[in-house]
C-alpha cells in the first residue's frame, strides 16, 4: 500500500497541489498563494511553515496560475524584421541575458521584412506577454506612434520615437561619415552605396551621413544603387556596381557586403586592388571574410542588454519617463579597403550571357617626366602609417602601410603598396588569392630563430608545409624624413628627393625582441635620354640594416630546412598578375635562368591592357642568389639563406640592398643590362 505522494514502480507521479500544501501547513489556500508569490503580508512564522510544507511535498506553483494572480506572464517579446541577420541575433542574446537575470523569458517574432504585417504581428506578440522590444521597425512614423499606444510598455531599438517610448539608436549617420572619410583618405572619389530596405530608418541615417560627406568634399561622387538587407541582395548587385566604374562600394550592412564580395570574386575582380568594399555592423564573420571586411562596429549585444534595462524599468514603474540613448560606432579597418587603383582598369559589363570582362584604359596620366624630385609626406601622430611618396603635381608613386591590419598569421610588418609607375600603373600586389601573405614590397623572412616573419605555413622536413603559431611581428618605432645625399654616382640620374628613415623592431611570436632594423628608402627620377622615344621612369632605392642587438641570429629558409630550391626570404617584391610576364636576367631569359642565379639584376617585363611596363631589380653591392617566380606568380627577392643558414653574431649586422627601376615601357635584355650597370657604376652613395 502506498501513502501520501509516494509511488510504486510503474506508477505515475502524483503532483502536489496548493490544497495539499495548505492542508499540511494548516493554513488557507490564499495564504499559500501569497507566500509563494512573495507577498510580505503573511506572518513570518506562518510563511516559513508554508515553505517547509511546500518543500516536503515538492510543490511547484503553476506559472499560468501565478500569472493570473499577478496579472503578469514574466515574459516579454522581441520583434525583429529578420532573425537570420546576425545583428538581430546578438541583440536578442543581450535581451535574453538581461531578462533571465530578472526572472523573465523572451519570445521572438520575425516579421520577415514585411512592413504590412509588422503591426499585427507586434500586437499579437504583446497579447501573449508583458511588454515588447521592437527592433528596427519598418512601418511609417504615424503607424508606429499608433502601435506604441496599443502595445505599451515598449522599447525601440534602431528607431527614434520623439519621446513616445524609450529608444536606443545607433548613430549610423556618423558611421557612414567614418567609412567615407576612410575611403577618401585612400584616394577614392567615386563610390557607390548599396541601399538597404526602403523603409529602414537606419538606412536613412546612413544616407544622411553620405550627404554630409558630399558637402565636405566637393569632388566626391557617391552613386546610389538599391539592394536590400541580405547576402543575396549584395550578390545580385555586383554587376551593377561594376558598371558604375566606382573604385569603392559601401554596403548597407555586412551581409550585403559578403554577397558583393562573392559576386566580385566570381567576376574575377580583386578586392581591394580593383575595388574597395566596406560594410556596417561588424558581425562576427566580418573579420573572417576573404579579404577581412572593413566595417563599422556596433555594440549589438549591449544594445539588447540596455533595451532590457529600459524595459524592466518601465514594467516595474509605469511612470518611468521615456529616454533615448545614442550609441556611437567605431570604424574597423581591415583588408577589404585599400588605395584607389590607378592606371589600367578592368571594367565588367553585364550582357545577356551574364557578367563579361574586358580591359579598358583609364584616362592616361601624361608621361612627360615631372621636374620636381619625389617627396615623402609623413603625418604626425597615430596617422603615420599613411606615409605617401609624391612627385610633380600630386602624382602618387608609393604608399607605405604599417601592416597593423594584417592577420596575425600573415606576420604583421610594414610594407609599400601600391607602388606605381609614372603613368600610374601599379607594380605591386597585396594579399593576392594565390598567396594571401604576400604584401607589396617589404622584408619577409620565413625563419628567424624559429620565428616566421614571412606569414602562412612553415616548412618542416619530413612533414611539409605546416601552419604553426610562430608568426612574429615587425613594429615601426618611428618614421622620419631626412635630406638626400648631396652627391650621386656617375650616371645614377637626377638628384634624389628625400630619404624615408624608419626604425623597426622585430619581435618573436611571444612578443620578445629579436632584432632592430634601420630602413632607408629613397626615390629619384630617371632622366630621359635626349631624343629617346622611351617612356620615362623613376628609381626606388631601399637599404635596410638588421642589427642583432638582442642576441645572435640564425636566418633560415625552407631550402635550408629540407625543401630544395625554396630559398626565399629577404627584401621581397610581389608584382601583380598580368596578361603576360617575361623575365630577363644576365643569366638568360625566363624564370629557370634567373631563379637561383647570381645575376646582378633581373627584370619583369609585363603586358596588361595593351600597355607595357618594366620592373628592373638591381643588387648594387653584395649579390645574393635570386629567389624568383613568374609562372605561378610574379615576385622576387635576393635570398638571405639560399642554401645555407645566415648566422649573425650578437652585436653584428647584415645589410639588404635593392634598387628598383619602374618604367612605362618594355626593356630589352641589353637595355636592362646597360641601365643596371649605369645605376651601380661607382656605388650608390
Secondary structure, 3 states (H helix, E strand, C coil): CCCCCCCCCCCCCCCCCHHHHHHHHCCCHHHHHHHHCCCCCCCHHHHHHHHHHHHHCCCCCCHHHHHHHHCCCCEEEEEECCCCCHHHHHHHHHHHHHHHHCCCEEEEEECCCCHHHHHHHHHHHHHCCCEEEEECCCCCHHHHHHHHHHHCCEEEECCCCCCCCEEEEECHHHHHHHHHHHHHHCCCCEEEEEECCCCCHHHHHHHHHHHHHHHHCCCCEEEEEECCCCHHHHHHHHHHHHHCCCCEEEECCHHHHHHHHHHHHHCCCCCCCCCEEECCECCHHHHHCCCCCEEEECCHHHHHHHHHHHHHHHHHCCCCCCCEEEECCEEECCCCCCCCCCCCEEEEEEECCEEEEEEECCCCCCCCCCCCCCEEECCCHHHHHHCEEEECCCEEEEEEECCCCCCHHHCCCCEEEEEECCCCCECCCECCCCCCCCECEEEEEEEECCEEECCCCEEECCCEEECCCCECEEEEEEEEEECCCCCCCCCCCCCCCCEEEEEEEEECCCCCEEEEEEEEEEEEEECCCCCCCCCCEEEEEEEEEEECCCCCEEEECCCCCCCCCCCCCEEEEECCCCCEEEEEECCEECHHHHCCCCCCEEEEEEEECCEEEEEEEECCCCCCCEEEECCCCCEEEECCCCCCCEEECCCCEEEEEEEEEEECCCCCHHHHHHHHHHHHCCCCC
